[in-house]
């Protein structure tokens, strides 16, 4: 176990966010070639596997890192996570990059609710209030696509619903992960998810895959390779610093999404999207900060109760 190094953990987290954001941009670019979500999921997953295997071999964990005692747990998590990934990829084809990014921020807020529902975790008033604020922000982002008093673009409305469905799926996948980490190594969770999503993506082959041109094929392969690299960076970040410290840097992705959306896709975020995203980000950071304070308080209490001498 490496020694704690908060700055290195933060830098690794920011690097993982940057790589994940570029990966998502590459997936969005393949939508211009009419590549369906199932095919995107397959390439994103299958080309991440060799990256993960090389990383495990380099760490000397290949023989033990893939062992599992809960294969069905990985399977169920894979179904939920793959569905979420496919919905997110579909949403990228229907909405602007910043919009999909902002709606995706609903996932960690929904984890709070689902953890109380399915894991029996206690949700205090502060966290519940911040979840309410954050979900209000999500509704603000969604509002232009869900207006009832004026006609809306049906494809953009579908995109809003699909993006939120992806956030729900991502939150549910995190609940499965919380159960898996009690018995499984992180490396096994990452690897078997990639295997499951590869298989599920391949099963969509009869439903309209396309023959990509050279540029689109390169983007598809690149999305998988970057996905594997980003996952390794993210895993490494949590080895050097507490999750509560590095988690807020997830929101760096909004700045990157705005920049990539404007420069690559000629998409400028509206004031509504920015206002809603600010509420969601603020609520998420408040929850993380509060949990960190409670964690420090519990640590001090344990030290105070430990016999001295």
C-alpha positions in Angstrom: 0.0 0.0 0.0 1.6 3.3 -1.1 2.1 6.1 1.4 -0.7 8.8 1.4 0.2 11.6 -1.0 -2.9 13.9 -1.4 -1.4 16.0 -4.1 -0.5 13.0 -6.3 -4.0 11.6 -5.7 -5.6 14.9 -6.8 -3.4 15.1 -9.9 -4.3 11.5 -10.8 -8.0 12.2 -10.3 -7.8 15.3 -12.6 -5.9 13.3 -15.2 -8.6 10.5 -15.1 -11.4 13.1 -15.5 -9.6 14.7 -18.4 -9.0 11.3 -20.1 -12.6 10.2 -19.5 -13.9 13.5 -21.0 -11.8 13.1 -24.1 -13.0 9.5 -24.4 -16.6 10.7 -24.2 -15.9 13.3 -26.9 -14.5 10.5 -29.1 -17.6 8.5 -28.6 -19.8 11.5 -29.4 -17.8 12.0 -32.6 -18.5 8.5 -33.8 -22.2 9.2 -33.5 -21.7 11.5 -36.6 -20.9 8.2 -38.4 -24.2 6.7 -37.2 -22.5 4.2 -35.0 -25.1 2.8 -32.6 -24.7 2.8 -28.8 -24.2 -1.0 -28.6 -21.3 -0.9 -31.0 -19.8 2.0 -29.1 -20.1 0.1 -25.9 -18.4 -2.9 -27.4 -15.3 -1.0 -28.7 -15.1 1.1 -25.5 -15.0 -2.1 -23.5 -13.0 -4.6 -25.5 -10.1 -2.3 -26.1 -9.9 -1.4 -22.4 -9.3 -5.0 -21.5 -5.7 -5.3 -22.8 -4.8 -2.0 -21.1 -6.1 -3.3 -17.8 -4.3 -6.6 -18.2 -1.0 -4.9 -18.9 -1.4 -2.7 -15.8 -2.1 -5.7 -13.6 0.9 -7.6 -15.0 3.1 -4.6 -14.4 1.9 -4.5 -10.8 2.4 -8.2 -10.4 -1.2 -8.7 -9.6 -2.4 -10.6 -12.7 -2.6 -14.0 -10.9 -4.7 -12.7 -8.0 -6.3 -9.5 -9.4 -8.9 -11.3 -11.5 -10.0 -13.8 -9.0 -13.6 -13.5 -7.9 -15.8 -15.2 -5.3 -19.0 -13.4 -6.5 -19.3 -13.9 -10.3 -23.0 -13.2 -10.3 -22.5 -10.0 -8.5 -20.2 -8.9 -11.3 -22.8 -10.0 -13.9 -25.6 -8.0 -12.3 -23.4 -5.0 -11.9 -22.3 -5.4 -15.5 -25.9 -5.4 -16.8 -26.7 -2.2 -14.9 -23.4 -0.5 -15.7 -23.5 -1.4 -19.4 -27.1 -0.2 -19.7 -26.0 3.1 -18.2 -23.0 3.4 -20.5 -25.2 2.8 -23.6 -27.7 5.4 -22.5 -25.0 7.9 -21.9 -23.5 7.2 -25.3 -27.0 7.6 -26.9 -27.5 10.8 -25.1 -24.3 12.2 -26.5 -25.7 11.8 -30.0 -28.9 13.7 -29.0 -27.7 16.5 -26.8 -24.8 18.9 -26.4 -21.7 17.7 -24.6 -22.1 20.1 -21.6 -25.8 19.1 -21.2 -25.0 15.4 -21.0 -22.2 16.1 -18.6 -24.4 18.2 -16.3 -27.2 15.7 -16.2 -24.7 13.0 -15.4 -23.9 14.8 -12.2 -27.2 13.5 -10.9 -25.6 10.1 -10.4 -23.7 10.7 -7.1 -26.8 12.5 -5.7 -29.0 9.5 -6.6 -26.4 7.2 -4.9 -27.3 8.9 -1.6 -31.0 8.0 -2.1 -30.3 4.4 -3.3 -27.9 3.7 -0.5 -30.6 4.5 2.0 -33.2 2.4 0.1 -31.0 -0.7 -0.7 -28.1 -0.6 1.7 -29.9 0.8 4.8 -27.5 3.7 5.1 -28.6 6.6 7.3 -29.3 9.8 5.4 -29.3 12.8 7.6 -31.2 16.0 6.9 -28.2 17.9 5.5 -27.4 15.3 2.9 -31.1 15.0 2.0 -31.4 18.7 1.6 -28.4 18.9 -0.6 -29.7 16.1 -2.7 -32.9 18.1 -3.2 -30.9 21.1 -4.2 -28.8 19.1 -6.7 -31.8 17.4 -8.3 -33.4 20.9 -8.6 -30.3 21.8 -10.6 -30.8 18.7 -12.8 -34.4 19.7 -13.4 -33.2 23.2 -14.5 -30.9 21.6 -17.0 -33.7 19.4 -18.2 -36.4 22.0 -18.3 -35.8 23.4 -21.8 -36.4 19.8 -23.2 -39.4 19.0 -21.0 -41.5 22.2 -21.4 -45.2 21.6 -21.7 -46.1 25.2 -22.7 -44.1 25.2 -26.0 -43.2 22.7 -28.6 -39.9 21.1 -28.1 -37.6 19.1 -30.3 -38.7 15.5 -29.7 -35.1 14.2 -30.2 -33.7 16.5 -27.6 -36.5 15.6 -25.2 -35.6 12.0 -25.8 -32.0 12.8 -25.2 -32.8 14.5 -21.8 -34.8 11.4 -20.7 -32.1 9.1 -21.9 -29.3 11.1 -20.2 -31.2 11.0 -16.9 -31.8 7.3 -17.3 -28.0 6.9 -17.7 -27.4 8.8 -14.4 -29.9 6.5 -12.7 -28.1 3.4 -14.0 -24.7 4.8 -13.0 -26.0 5.3 -9.4 -27.5 1.8 -9.2 -24.2 0.4 -10.5 -22.4 2.2 -7.7 -24.7 0.4 -5.2 -23.6 -2.9 -6.7 -19.9 -1.8 -6.5 -20.4 -1.0 -2.8 -21.5 -4.5 -2.2 -18.8 -6.0 -4.3 -15.9 -4.2 -2.6 -16.7 -6.0 0.6 -15.3 -9.3 -1.0 -13.6 -8.4 -4.2 -10.5 -6.5 -5.3 -10.9 -3.3 -7.3 -8.9 -4.8 -10.1 -11.4 -7.7 -10.4 -14.4 -5.3 -10.4 -12.8 -3.2 -13.2 -11.8 -6.2 -15.3 -15.0 -8.2 -15.1 -17.1 -5.1 -15.8 -15.1 -4.6 -19.0 -15.6 -8.3 -19.9 -19.4 -8.2 -19.2 -19.9 -5.0 -21.1 -17.9 -6.3 -24.1 -20.2 -9.4 -24.3 -23.4 -7.4 -23.9 -22.2 -4.9 -26.5 -21.4 -7.7 -28.9 -24.9 -9.1 -28.5 -26.3 -6.0 -30.1 -24.5 -6.9 -33.4 -27.7 -8.1 -35.1 -29.4 -4.8 -34.3 -27.7 -2.5 -36.8 -24.0 -2.2 -36.4 -22.3 -0.2 -39.2 -19.0 -0.6 -41.0 -17.0 2.4 -39.8 -14.6 4.3 -42.0 -11.0 4.6 -41.0 -11.5 7.8 -38.9 -14.5 6.4 -37.1 -12.8 3.1 -36.4 -9.8 4.9 -35.0 -12.1 6.9 -32.7 -13.8 3.7 -31.5 -10.5 2.0 -30.8 -9.1 5.1 -29.1 -12.2 5.4 -26.9 -11.5 1.9 -25.5 -7.8 2.5 -25.0 -8.5 5.8 -23.2 -11.2 4.2 -21.2 -8.8 1.7 -19.8 -6.2 4.3 -19.1 -8.7 6.5 -17.4 -9.9 3.7 -15.2 -6.3 2.9 -14.1 -5.7 6.6 -13.3 -8.9 6.8 -11.3 -8.1 3.6 -9.3 -4.6 4.9 -8.6 -5.9 8.2 -7.4 -7.8 6.5 -4.6 -4.6 4.6 -3.6 -2.9 7.9 -2.7 -5.7 10.0 -1.2 -9.1 9.6 0.5 -12.1 9.5 -1.8 -13.6 12.5 0.0 -10.6 14.6 -0.9 -10.4 13.7 -4.6 -14.1 13.3 -5.4 -14.8 17.1 -5.8 -12.3 17.2 -8.7 -14.8 15.2 -10.7 -16.4 18.5 -11.5 -13.4 19.6 -13.5 -15.2 17.7 -16.3 -17.7 20.5 -16.7 -15.0 23.0 -17.7 -13.5 20.4 -20.1 -16.9 19.6 -21.5 -17.6 23.3 -22.2 -14.2 23.7 -23.9 -14.5 20.6 -26.0 -18.1 21.2 -26.8 -17.3 24.7 -28.1 -14.1 23.9 -29.9 -14.8 20.5 -31.3 -18.6 20.4 -31.7 -19.4 24.1 -31.9 -21.7 23.8 -28.9 -22.0 26.7 -26.5 -23.7 26.0 -23.1 -26.8 28.0 -22.4 -27.3 30.1 -19.2 -29.9 27.5 -18.1 -27.4 24.7 -18.4 -24.7 26.6 -16.5 -27.1 27.7 -13.7 -28.4 24.1 -13.3 -24.9 22.7 -13.4 -23.7 25.2 -10.7 -26.5 24.0 -8.4 -25.7 20.3 -8.9 -21.9 20.9 -8.5 -22.5 23.0 -5.3 -24.7 20.4 -3.8 -22.3 17.6 -4.6 -19.3 19.4 -3.1 -21.4 20.2 0.0 -22.2 16.5 0.5 -18.6 15.5 0.1 -17.4 18.2 2.5 -19.9 17.2 5.1 -19.0 13.5 4.8 -15.3 14.4 5.2 -16.1 16.5 8.3 -18.1 13.6 9.8 -15.3 11.2 9.0 -12.7 13.3 10.7 -15.0 13.7 13.7 -15.5 9.9 13.9 -11.7 9.4 13.7 -11.1 11.8 16.6 -13.7 10.0 18.7 -12.0 6.7 18.0 -8.6 8.1 19.0 -10.1 9.6 22.2 -11.6 6.2 23.2 -8.3 4.3 22.5 -6.5 3.5 25.8 -3.2 5.5 26.1 0.1 4.3 27.3 
